[in-house]
Amino acid sequence: MPNRLKKTPFLFALTLLLTISSSCAQEPKAPNVLFIAVDDLRTELGAYGNPIVQSPNMDALASEGALFTNHFVQVPTCGASRYALLTGMRPTKPLHLRNDAIEKELTHKPEGKTPESFIHQLKQNGYYTVGIGKISHSADGYVYGYEEEVSSQKELPHSWNELLFNPGKWETGWNAFFAYANGENRQSLKKQVKPYEAGEVNDDGYPDGLTTQLAVAKLRELKKQKQPFFMGVGFFKPHLPFNAPKKYWDLYKRDDIPLSPNPEIPKNINLNSLHNSGEFNQYALGEEHPNLTKQASQEYAKKLRHAYYASISYIDAQIGELWKELKTLEMDKNTIIVIWGDHGWHLGDQRVWGKHTLFENALKSALIIRSPYASHQAKKVNTVMETVDIYPTLLELCNLKPKNKVDGESYKAILDGNQPTVAPMAYSYYRNGISLRTERYRLTKYYRSENPMIELYDHLKDPNETVNIAHDRPNLVAELLPKLEKGNKGLYTSK
């Protein structure tokens, strides 16, 4: 009996200690987030079935994570697409379709209960947030014009603990965004430039290589911190100009690069649904200036597609460096990696070179989410998804919920293997129109006087959107139109 009395307090203490230790071990550690925004990246990767594009690092991340095959942006222009991403909200007024949407809506507001962005909410919940490059619209996160001095005004004033950028010899973020290898840029050369360049330089001979170096160095610093981090890395390419080190051009034989499968203007549409490639054609020294009435020659079209592919391979190599560093630092097992293209791009499709349309080529973009959770790995998600869904999805992956109501829906349940109870739809906005994408159809309504105002494409029979069948399928249009109108929250009035 005496021995038993002596052991009891010890056994009780030991049991209590083991219980506490077990509880602490089971408590989920907040994951880090590495969010990589890639400008103008459509689904032109090996992971999406392109046999020509050399994108081994993004393909590897897609094979380990979830590849979203039907991700659509809200607005096919950089600033407005990023506004939807950051806020989780679809456009409700014309300002939300403009590149300065973030500046006009968020930059000058005092910090309040409602987070200005999902990054802000992560920061409020103990995350250390670092922005490098183009995450919001500005090339370096500060508000100033293309040819102005760099300002001290952050585009997202409450979201970042640190905002970093190395413009190198180009001196400012916007100069770096339009950089050529010799240190000049589109502005300094008064647009007397070509829309592509194969620079005889290493990766750091263009700004995206400098961004990679900065991000790698920062990861090493973040390794020493105890709190979780969100690091946003915004790469410029493959945005115009399609400039990349020559070694990435050398990965391709131009004769192997296919031309667009849909180079003609779709039948039964009004030309106001398209445009004359104004952004592309401002690069004055381009050999040709294609538009809706004059196509690019096959030779020039292949050269441009070659340049776009080289730019993708350049960025793929940068992403590979980040991924390698995460693994070296043994941070990969607790880091969510997101690769997001801010919109698509017409590569001569429908006679357009650029974004800024409500066609599939401008609205569909790359999305890869590599989660450390085993159940989320090696998945191909074919469910229709919108950019606004990223906000609540990322928060839920970080064991959080949006503080305010957002338009997006979390896709964590789908990553877990569950099927959606309601067929998802994606809304996109531009050119006085709204486009509704379902699993099979794209219905677009333009709020304008020019006819036809309604376009319908059957992606099962016509995945390249070559024929508007709205006139032939009035019953289907009538069925889908009320769903489309639900996405019009005061943005347009019928003409």
C-alpha positions in Angstrom: 0.0 0.0 0.0 2.7 2.6 0.9 4.4 2.0 -2.5 1.2 2.4 -4.3 0.5 5.7 -2.7 3.9 7.0 -3.7 3.5 6.1 -7.3 0.0 7.5 -7.8 0.9 11.2 -8.0 3.8 10.4 -10.4 1.6 8.3 -12.7 -1.1 11.0 -12.7 1.4 13.7 -13.6 2.9 11.5 -16.3 -0.5 10.7 -17.8 -1.4 14.4 -17.8 1.9 15.3 -19.5 1.4 12.7 -22.2 -2.2 13.9 -22.8 -1.1 17.5 -23.2 1.8 16.5 -25.5 -0.6 14.4 -27.6 -3.0 17.3 -27.8 -0.3 19.7 -28.9 1.0 17.2 -31.5 -2.5 16.8 -33.0 -3.2 20.5 -33.2 -2.9 21.5 -36.9 -0.1 23.9 -37.6 -1.1 26.8 -39.8 0.2 26.2 -43.3 2.4 28.7 -45.1 1.2 30.0 -48.5 3.3 30.7 -51.5 1.1 32.5 -54.0 2.5 32.8 -57.5 0.7 35.2 -59.9 1.7 34.8 -63.6 0.7 37.6 -65.9 -1.3 36.5 -69.0 -0.8 32.8 -68.5 -3.5 30.8 -70.3 -3.7 27.0 -70.0 -0.7 26.6 -72.3 1.2 24.0 -70.2 2.2 20.4 -70.5 -0.1 19.6 -67.6 -3.0 20.9 -69.6 -2.2 18.6 -72.6 0.1 20.9 -74.7 2.7 18.6 -76.1 5.0 21.4 -77.2 5.3 23.8 -74.3 8.3 23.1 -72.0 6.9 23.6 -68.5 8.4 20.7 -66.4 8.2 22.5 -63.0 4.6 23.7 -63.2 3.7 20.2 -64.6 5.4 18.6 -61.6 3.6 20.8 -59.2 0.3 20.0 -61.0 1.0 16.3 -60.7 1.6 16.6 -57.0 -1.3 19.0 -56.4 -4.7 19.9 -58.0 -4.9 21.0 -61.6 -8.0 23.1 -62.3 -9.0 22.5 -65.9 -12.0 24.9 -66.0 -10.9 28.0 -64.1 -12.3 31.3 -65.5 -11.4 34.8 -64.5 -13.9 37.5 -63.7 -12.4 40.2 -66.0 -9.9 39.7 -68.8 -7.6 42.6 -67.9 -4.9 42.6 -65.3 -6.0 45.1 -62.6 -9.7 44.2 -62.6 -9.0 40.4 -62.5 -6.7 40.9 -59.5 -9.3 43.1 -57.8 -11.8 40.1 -58.0 -9.1 37.7 -56.8 -8.1 39.9 -53.8 -11.7 40.8 -52.7 -13.5 37.6 -53.7 -16.2 39.8 -55.3 -17.5 40.0 -58.9 -17.9 43.4 -60.5 -20.8 45.5 -59.6 -19.9 48.8 -61.3 -17.9 49.9 -64.4 -14.9 50.8 -62.2 -14.4 47.2 -61.4 -13.6 46.4 -65.0 -10.7 48.9 -65.1 -7.0 48.3 -64.3 -7.2 51.0 -61.6 -10.0 49.2 -59.7 -7.8 48.4 -56.7 -6.3 51.9 -56.5 -9.8 53.6 -56.7 -11.6 51.2 -54.4 -9.0 50.1 -51.8 -5.8 52.2 -51.7 -7.1 55.2 -49.9 -9.4 53.6 -47.4 -8.5 53.5 -43.7 -8.2 50.1 -42.1 -11.5 48.8 -40.9 -13.2 45.6 -39.7 -13.6 44.4 -43.3 -10.3 43.2 -44.7 -9.2 44.9 -47.9 -8.1 41.5 -49.3 -7.7 37.9 -48.3 -4.0 38.7 -47.7 -5.1 41.3 -45.2 -7.2 38.8 -43.3 -4.3 36.3 -43.2 -2.2 39.1 -41.7 -4.9 39.9 -39.1 -4.8 36.2 -38.1 -1.1 36.1 -37.4 0.4 35.5 -40.9 3.6 37.4 -41.8 2.8 38.7 -45.3 5.4 39.5 -48.0 4.7 40.8 -51.5 7.3 40.6 -54.3 6.5 41.8 -57.8 3.0 42.1 -59.3 0.3 40.8 -57.0 -2.1 43.7 -57.2 -2.1 45.7 -60.5 1.0 47.7 -59.9 4.3 46.1 -61.0 5.9 46.6 -57.6 2.8 47.2 -55.4 3.1 51.0 -55.3 0.8 53.5 -57.0 2.3 55.6 -59.7 2.1 56.0 -63.5 4.2 54.3 -66.1 6.6 57.2 -66.6 6.4 58.7 -63.1 8.7 58.6 -60.1 8.1 55.6 -57.7 5.7 56.7 -54.9 5.5 55.6 -51.3 1.8 54.8 -51.5 1.1 51.1 -51.3 -1.7 49.9 -53.6 -2.8 47.6 -50.7 -2.0 49.7 -47.7 -3.1 47.2 -45.0 -2.2 43.8 -46.5 1.6 43.7 -46.4 4.2 43.4 -43.6 6.8 43.7 -46.3 6.6 44.9 -49.9 9.8 44.1 -51.9 11.0 44.5 -55.4 14.3 44.8 -57.2 14.0 46.8 -60.5 17.6 46.3 -61.3 19.0 48.5 -64.1 15.5 49.5 -65.1 15.1 51.6 -61.9 11.3 51.4 -61.5 8.7 48.7 -61.3 6.9 49.9 -64.5 10.1 50.2 -66.4 11.0 46.7 -65.3 7.5 45.4 -66.4 8.2 46.5 -70.0 11.9 45.7 -69.9 14.3 44.9 -72.7 17.7 43.2 -72.0 19.7 46.4 -72.7 18.2 48.3 -69.8 15.7 50.2 -71.9 11.9 49.7 -71.7 8.8 50.4 -73.8 8.3 53.8 -72.4 12.0 55.0 -72.7 12.0 53.8 -76.4 8.7 55.6 -77.1 7.1 52.3 -78.2 9.6 51.9 -81.0 10.1 48.3 -80.0 9.3 44.8 -81.1 6.7 42.8 -79.2 9.4 40.1 -78.5 13.1 39.6 -77.7 15.5 36.7 -77.3 18.0 38.2 -75.0 21.6 37.0 -74.9 21.4 37.1 -71.1 21.1 34.8 -68.1 17.8 34.5 -66.1 18.7 37.6 -64.1 19.1 39.6 -67.3 15.4 40.2 -67.1 13.4 41.4 -64.1 11.7 38.1 -63.3 15.0 36.5 -62.6 15.7 39.2 -60.1 12.3 38.6 -58.5 13.3 34.9 -58.1 16.5 35.8 -56.4 14.7 38.1 -54.0 12.0 35.5 -53.3 14.6 32.7 -52.6 16.5 35.0 -50.2 13.3 35.9 -48.4 12.3 32.2 -48.0 15.5 31.6 -46.2 14.7 34.4 -43.8 11.1 33.2 -43.3 12.4 29.8 -42.4 13.8 31.3 -39.2 10.4 32.8 -38.1 8.0 31.0 -35.9 4.8 32.5 -37.4 3.2 31.2 -40.7 3.8 33.3 -43.8 2.0 34.3 -46.9 4.4 35.2 -49.7 3.0 36.6 -53.0 5.4 36.4 -56.0 4.2 38.1 -59.1 6.0 37.3 -62.4 5.6 39.6 -65.4 6.0 37.1 -68.3 4.4 36.0 -70.5 2.9 39.5 -70.6 3.9 41.6 -73.6 6.7 42.1 -74.6 7.4 38.4 -75.0 11.0 38.8 -73.9 13.0 35.9 -72.5 16.6 34.7 -72.4 17.6 33.0 -75.7 18.1 29.7 -74.1 14.4 29.4 -73.6 13.7 30.2 -77.2 16.2 27.4 -78.1 14.0 24.8 -76.4 11.7 25.0 -79.4 11.7 24.2 -83.1 9.5 26.8 -84.6 8.2 24.4 -87.3 6.8 22.2 -84.5 4.7 25.0 -83.0 1.1 24.8 -84.1 -1.0 27.7 -85.4 -4.2 28.6 -83.8 -7.0 26.1 -84.2 -9.6 28.9 -84.4 -8.0 31.8 -86.4 -11.2 33.1 -88.0 -13.8 35.4 -86.7 -16.7 33.3 -85.3 -19.8 33.1 -87.4 -23.0 35.0 -86.5 -21.3 37.6 -84.3 -20.9 41.4 -84.3 -17.3 42.6 -84.6 -17.8 44.7 -81.4 -17.4 41.4 -79.5 -13.7 41.4 -80.6 -11.0 44.1 -81.0 -8.2 45.1 -83.3 -5.3 44.1 -81.0 -4.5 47.6 -79.9 -2.3 46.7 -77.0 -0.2 44.4 -79.2 0.0 46.7 -82.1 1.4 49.6 -80.0 4.7 47.8 -80.2 5.5 49.8 -83.3 8.5 47.8 -84.7 6.6 44.5 -85.0 7.0 43.1 -88.5 3.2 43.0 -88.9 0.2 44.7 -87.3 -2.6 42.2 -87.6 -6.2 43.1 -86.9 -9.7 41.9 -87.6 -9.5 42.6 -91.3 -5.8 41.5 -91.8 -4.5 38.3 -90.3 -0.9 37.8 -89.3 1.0 35.7 -91.8 1.6 32.1 -90.7 5.3 32.8 -90.4 4.8 35.7 -88.1 2.1 34.0 -86.1 4.5 31.1 -85.4 7.2 33.5 -84.3 4.8 35.2 -81.8 3.6 31.9 -80.5 7.3 30.8 -80.2 8.0 34.0 -78.2 5.0 33.3 -75.9 6.1 29.7 -75.3 9.7 30.8 -74.5 8.3 33.3 -72.0 6.4 30.5 -70.3 9.5 28.3 -70.1 11.4 31.2 -68.6 8.8 31.6 -65.8 8.6 27.9 -65.4 12.3 27.9 -64.6 11.8 30.6 -62.0 9.0 28.7 -60.3 11.3 25.7 -60.3 13.9 27.6 -58.3 11.3 28.6 -55.7 10.0 25.0 -55.4 13.6 23.7 -55.1 14.3 26.2 -52.3 11.2 25.2 -50.4 12.3 21.6 -50.5 15.8 22.4 -49.5 14.5 24.4 -46.5 12.1 21.5 -45.7 9.2 23.9 -45.8 7.4 22.1 -48.7 5.4 19.8 -46.4 3.6 22.7 -44.7 3.3 25.2 -47.6 0.3 25.7 -49.9 1.5 26.6 -53.4 -0.8 28.4 -55.8 0.0 29.2 -59.4 -2.6 31.5 -60.9 -2.8 33.1 -64.4 -4.6 36.4 -64.1 -6.4 35.8 -67.4 -5.9 34.1 -70.8 -4.7 35.6 -74.1 -5.7 35.2 -77.7 -2.7 34.0 -79.7 -4.2 34.8 -83.1 -7.4 33.1 -82.0 -10.5 34.7 -83.6 -8.0 37.1 -85.3 -7.1 38.7 -82.0 -3.7 39.1 -80.4 -4.4 40.0 -76.7 -6.9 39.7 -74.0 -10.0 42.0 -73.5 -12.7 39.7 -74.9 -15.5 37.5 -73.5 -14.3 34.5 -75.4 -12.8 31.3 -73.8 -9.2 32.2 -74.9 -9.2 35.4 -72.8 -11.2 34.1 -69.8 -9.7 30.6 -69.2 -6.4 30.6 -67.3 -4.0 28.3 -65.5 -4.7 27.4 -61.8 -2.7 24.9 -59.8 -3.1 24.4 -56.1 -0.5 22.2 -54.4 -1.7 21.6 -50.9 0.4 19.7 -48.3 -2.7 17.6 -47.4 -2.5 14.1 -48.9 -6.1 14.0 -49.9 -5.6 17.0 -52.2 -2.7 15.6 -54.2 -2.6 14.2 -57.7 -6.0 15.6 -58.7 -7.5 16.9 -61.9 -10.5 19.1 -61.0 -12.8 19.5 -64.0 -15.5 21.4 -62.1 -16.1 25.0 -63.3 -14.3 27.4 -61.0 -14.1 31.2 -60.9 -11.2 33.4 -59.7 -13.4 34.7 -56.8 -13.5 31.1 -55.4 -9.8 31.3 -54.6 -10.3 33.7 -51.7 -12.6 31.4 -49.6 -10.7 28.3 -50.7 -7.3 29.6 -49.5 -8.8 30.8 -46.2 -10.4 27.5 -45.5 -7.2 25.6 -46.3 -5.6 27.9 -43.6 -8.4 27.0 -41.2 -10.1 30.4 -41.6 -13.4 31.7 -43.0 -14.0 35.1 -44.7 -14.9 37.8 -42.2 -17.2 39.4 -44.7 -19.6 38.0 -47.4 -17.8 37.2 -50.6 -19.2 36.0 -54.0 -16.8 33.1 -54.2 -17.3 29.6 -52.8 -14.7 27.5 -51.2 -13.5 24.5 -53.2 -11.9 22.7 -50.3 -14.7 20.1 -50.2 -14.0 19.4 -53.9 -10.3 19.0 -53.1 -11.4 16.6 -50.4 -13.1 14.5 -53.0 -16.7 15.6 -52.6 -18.9 16.5 -55.6 -20.7 19.9 -55.7 -24.4 19.7 -54.9 -25.2 22.4 -57.5 -23.5 22.7 -60.9 -21.1 25.6 -60.6 -21.1 28.4 -63.1 -18.5 31.1 -63.9 -19.3 34.8 -64.6 -17.1 37.0 -66.6 -17.5 40.7 -67.5 -16.1 43.0 -70.3 -16.9 45.0 -73.4 -20.4 45.9 -72.1 -21.2 42.2 -71.6 -21.5 39.4 -69.2 -20.5 35.8 -70.1 -21.8 32.8 -68.2 -19.8 29.5 -68.5 -21.4 26.2 -67.5 -19.9 22.8 -67.9 -21.0 22.6 -71.5 -22.1 26.1 -72.7 -20.9 29.7 -72.8 -23.7 32.2 -73.0 -22.7 35.9 -73.5 -25.1 38.9 -73.4 -23.9 42.3 -74.6 -25.7 45.3 -73.3 -25.4 47.3 -76.5 -27.4 48.4 -79.5 -25.5 46.4 -82.1 -26.9 43.0 -83.0 -26.6 40.2 -82.3 -26.5 40.9 -78.6 -26.6 37.2 -77.5 -23.9 34.6 -78.3 -24.1 30.9 -77.4 -21.3 28.4 -77.8 -21.6 24.6 -77.3 -18.2 23.5 -75.9 -19.0 19.9 -76.4 -19.4 20.3 -80.1 -17.5 23.5 -80.7 -14.7 24.0 -78.1 -13.0 26.7 -80.1 -16.1 28.9 -80.2 -16.3 29.2 -83.9 -20.1 29.5 -84.4 -22.6 31.5 -82.4 -25.7 29.2 -82.2 -28.0 31.5 -80.1 -30.4 32.0 -83.0 -30.7 28.2 -83.5 -31.2 27.4 -79.8 -33.8 29.9 -78.4 -35.1 27.5 -75.8 -31.6 27.0 -74.4 -30.9 30.7 -74.4 -34.2 31.3 -72.5 -33.1 28.7 -70.0 -29.7 30.1 -69.4 -30.4 33.8 -69.6 -32.0 34.2 -66.1 -28.9 32.6 -64.7 -26.7 35.0 -66.5 -28.8 38.0 -65.3 -28.2 36.9 -61.7 -24.6 38.0 -62.3 -25.7 41.5 -63.3 -25.8 43.3 -59.9 -26.3 46.9 -61.2 -23.4 46.8 -63.6 -25.4 47.1 -66.8 -28.8 48.2 -68.0 -30.4 46.8 -71.1 -30.3 49.0 -74.1 
